[in-house]
Amino acid sequence: MKYYIIAGEASGDLHGSNLIKALKEKDTAATVRCWGGDLMQKAGGDLAKHYKEMAFMGFIEVIKNIPAIFKNIKFCKEDISRFQPDVIVFIDFSGFNLRIAKWAKQQNFKTNYYISPQIWASRESRIHKIKRDIDKMYVILPFEKAFYKKHNYEVEFVGHPLLDAISNSPIDKESEFRTKNKLHSTKPIIALLPGSRKQEVQKMLALMLSVVSDFDGYQFVIAGAPSLDDSFYASFLKRESIGFVSNKTYSLLKHSHAALVTSGTATLETALFKIPQVVCYKGSWISYQIAKRIITLKYISLVNLIMDKEAVKELIQKDLTTKNLKKELHKIIGGAHREKMLEDYSILEQKLGGKGASEKAAALIIENV
């Protein structure tokens, strides 16, 4: 069969790549055309557009790039029409994907969604578009099934694909990892995961690095995002106590003692590696004011949302200061606070439903075409 898969960012590329592998294992005649990144291409997808060309973050940046966004939408529709897939699979990236889904449904294409848009966080009214335009939805968070049931829309919970991604990823041995990346041979590592978009990383890294001088006994290491060139990070690496690794986030987390993490998928990845963390987020004043009025959640991190309590500390907007970062980082380096967080991580992993999300989703996609 022919599959057209659309992902619009690094995490979607990761999960999309594992989905492509699973589809090709179950359907040996599978042909996949996709929007995504290097991982989806490596897994066997014919890449129509790279997510680096679509990574617009925040309300203001989206408005500034409206012509490019509409050009991408037009190209996507034309590309789907030429390819004539048996099914279109959308991965998160709701602003773009729900527009394409509406058109695709009108053209009588089969529409499946893997990794639900976060309509439980904001603009819940989008449920009407999903019920109208999406034939089948496969969700990865345990509370999403109940959310959709409330709206009389049946979905399948397949488990979280990060469990597969982590178990399938090669991890460097610690001594080799430290040597290869020119890190201190013994100092405990504090990982810095500042995000994947340029303006986000610039803002978050400046704050994260402001605490370095207060933790002399530790090696701080920046996780370089696959969406950014290594040269972009050069200005942040002027002190010997700051290390850098590129496209090795999982090895970095495996060998870290604690982490400062920008809100997003990385908070869940950090938790699954059992690394105590402080969750950080700071957007532009205008973007934050808009978001505050449309987002209805108590928490912003996936860890806390799944646990339905503050298992990890969230420092958001005005609370994200050097003083607060120092205070919270000291708490998770050792002691009772750290131990409690690690206990919560074990419960979190149980809630995620075990491995095999990619295989379950692929089987359901094939079954429902």
N, C-alpha and C positions, 0 to 999 in steps of 0.2 A: 504493500500500500504506500501511498504518498502522504507524507506528514509535513505540515508547515508550522514551525514553532517560532513564537515571538517572545524574546526576553530583552529587557532594556538596560540591564546593569550587571555589575560583577557577580552578585549573588545569583541572579537569574541565569547567568552564563554557567556557573558551577552546577546548579540543579538541572539546568537544561542539558548539560553534557552527560550527566548520569542518566537522565531520561532517554536521551538518544541511544546510549549504550544498551539500555534495557529494551528499548523498542527493537533495536537491531538484533538482539539476542532472541527475542520472541517472534519477530517477523523478519526472516532472512532476506525477504525481497523488499525491505523497507528502503524508501528514498526520502531523505530529509532535506528540506530547504529551511533556512532559519535566519532570524535576526538574533544576534548574540555576540559572542566573542571568541577568543582563541580556543577556549576549552570545548565549546560546542563544535567548532570547526575540526579540532583534533579528534573529537569523538565520531566524526563522520558526517557532520552537517555541512551542506553547501551554503556558505555564508552570503546572505543577500545584503546585510548592513551590519556594521560593527557598533556595539553599544556606546563606544567612545564618541560617536557622532551624535548621540542622543541624550547624553547625561546632563540635562539641565536641572539645576537644583534651586528650589525656593520660588516663591510667587513672582518676584521681580525678574529673575533670570528667565523664567518661562515666558513672561510677557515680552521681554526683549527679543526672544528667539521664536516668536510665533510664526514668522515666514518659513523658517527652517523646519519647524514642527509640521506645518501644513504640507510642505514639500515632501517630507518623509511619509506622511499619511497617504498622499497621492501615489507616491512610488510603491508603497506597500500594497495598496489595492491593485495596482497594475501588475505587480509581481505575482500576487496570489492568482489573479485571473489568468496569467500566462502559465503558471505551474499547475493549476487545477488539482489541488490536494484532495484526498479523501476526507481529511479532517484537519482543522486548524487548532493548535494547542497554544493557549495564551499562558504566559508565566508572569504573575504579578503585574507590575508596570501598568497600573490601571488607567491612567489618563490617556495613554495611547491605545492600549488594548481594547478598552470598552468602545472606543470610537470605531476601531476596525471590526469588532464583533457585531456592532449594529449593522454595518454595511454587509459583512459576511453572511449574516443570517438572512438578509434581504436577497442575497444571491444564492440562497439555499445550500451554503456550505455547512458541514457539520462543525460545531463549535464546542471545544472542551477547554476548561480552565484548570490549570494545575498551579497551586499556590494562590489562594484567594486574595483579591484586593482587600485592603484593611478597612472595609466599610463598617466594621464594628468599632472603629476608632473615630471615624468622621464621615459625614455625608452618608448616613445610613440609607437615605432615600435612593441611593444607587442600586439598592436591591431590586427595584423595578426593572432597571436595565438588564441586570443579570438574569432575572427570571424570564425576561423577554428574549434575550439574545444568546444565552449560554445553555447548550443542551445538557452538559454534564460538568459538575464542579468537584474537584478533588482537593480537599483541604489538609493542612499539615499541622494545625494547632488544635489541641484537644477541645477547647471551648468553642471552636467555630461551628461544629456540628449542631450544638444546641442553639447557637445564634441563628443559623439559617432555618432550623426547624421552627423557631418562633415566627419566621416569615413564610411558613408553609413551602419551603424549598428544600428538597432532600439532597444532601451532599454525601460524599464518601470521605471518611477520615482515613488517610493512608499512612499516617506517621510522619515524622519530620525527616526530610532528606539529608539534613546535616549529620545525622547519625551514620548514614552510609558514607557521606563525603569524608567524614573524619576517619572512619575505620578503613577506608580504601586509600587514604593519602599516605604516601611514603614520608616517614619522619626521620630526619637525620639524627645520628647518635650525638649526645650532648658534647662530647669532646671535639668531634669533627665539626659540629655546628659552630661552636665557639671559635675554633681555629680558622675555619673557612671564612667566617664573617668578622675576623679580627676583634673578637670580644675578649673581655677579661676572663682568665681561665677559671677563676673561682667565685667571683662576686655574684650574689644572687641577682637575677635579671628582673627588672620591672619593664614589662612590655607596654609600648605606647601604640594604640590602634586609633589613629586620628580620622579615619574615614577614607573615602575613595574619590571624592570630587575635589577639584583644586581649591576652590574658595573655602570649602569646609575644612580641608586639611590645614590650610594657612592659618585659619582662625584657631582651630583646636590645638595644633602643635605648639603655637606660641604660649598658650596657657599651660599645657601639659609640661613643657620644658621649664616653666618658671619655678618648679619645685625641685629641680635636679640638685642644686647646691645644698639642700637640706637633707639629702640622703647619700652622703659620701660613700657609704659602704655598699652601694648598689650600682649595677650597670643598667642604665636606661637604654632601651633598644626600640627604634622606630620601625614599625612594619610598613614597608612600601607597598602601595596598592598597585595591582596590575594595570589599572587604568591610567597611571601616571608614570612618566619617564623618571628614571633614577636621578637624573640631573636636577629635577624639580626640588629634591630634598637637600641639595648641597648647602644651601644657606642655613639649614638647621643643624648642620653637623660640624660646627666650628669648635666644639669642646671635646676633649678626649673621652670624657665620661659618657658620651652619647654614641651608641652604635646604630647600625642600619642594616636591615635585611630586606631583600627584594623578592616578592612572590614566595616567601617562606613563612607565612604567618602561622601555619599549623606547627611547624618545627619550633618556632619562637614561643608559641603558647605552651607547648609541651615542656619546654625547659625554663619557663618563667616561674617566678615566686608570687608575683602580683601583676595587675594590669590597670591602666587607665584607658577607657574604651569609649569612643564616640557611639552614641545610641544608634542602634541598627542591628543587623544580623550578627555582627561581631560580638554583641553582648551575650548572645546565646552560644556562639562558638566558644567563647572564653569560659562560660559556665560548664560546657560539656568537657572541656579539658581540665576542669576542677581547679581553675585559677581564680582566686579572690580578685574582685574588681571594683572600681569606682566608675559609674556610668556618667558620661559628660555630654552636654549638648548646649550649644549657643548659636542661635541664628541671628540674622539681621533684625533690628527692632521691628520693622514693618512686617516681615515674614512671621515673626513670633507673635505679634499682636493679632494677625489674621488667624494663625494656627490655633491660638489660645481660644478663639471664639468658635472654631468648628470642630476641634478635637475634644471628645467627651470622656477620655480615659483618666483614671487615677494615676497611671504610671505611663512612662514612655518606653521602658526597656521590655523586651520580650520575656526576659527572666521573671520580672515582677508580674507581668500580665498573666503568664502561665501559672505562676505560684499564687496569684491573687493576694499578694502582700509585698512589702518592701524587703525582699531577700537581699537585694544589692542597693547601695546608696546611689540615688540619682541627683546629680548637681546640674540644674537646668537654669539657663539664662543668667539672671543676676546672682544666683547662688554659686555659679561656677567661677570661683575666685581662687587665687593662689593660696590664700589662707585656708579655705575650705578643702581644697585638694590635699594640702599637707596634712590637715587633721584627719581626713578620711583614709588617706594612704597609710598613715601611721597605724590606724585601727586594723587594717587588713594584713599588715605585715606579720603580725603575731598576736596570740592571745585568744580570748573567748569569742570575740567578734569574728575572727577568721574561722574558727572551728564551727561556729553556727552557720556561716555562709557555706562551708563545705558540706555540712549536713543537708542544707536546703538543696544544694546542687544534686545530691543523690536522689532526692524526692522528685526534682525537676525531670531528671532523665527517665524515671519510671513513667511520669505523666506523658512523655512524648511517644510512647507506644512501640518502642523497639525499632530494629533495623528493617530495611526492605521497602521503604517508601517509593523509590524509583521503580522497582519491579512491580509493586502493587498498582501504581499509577499507569505504568505501561500496559499491564494486562487489562485494566479497565478501559483504557483508551481503545485498544484493539477490539475488545469485546463490544464496545458501544458504537463502533462505526457502522 
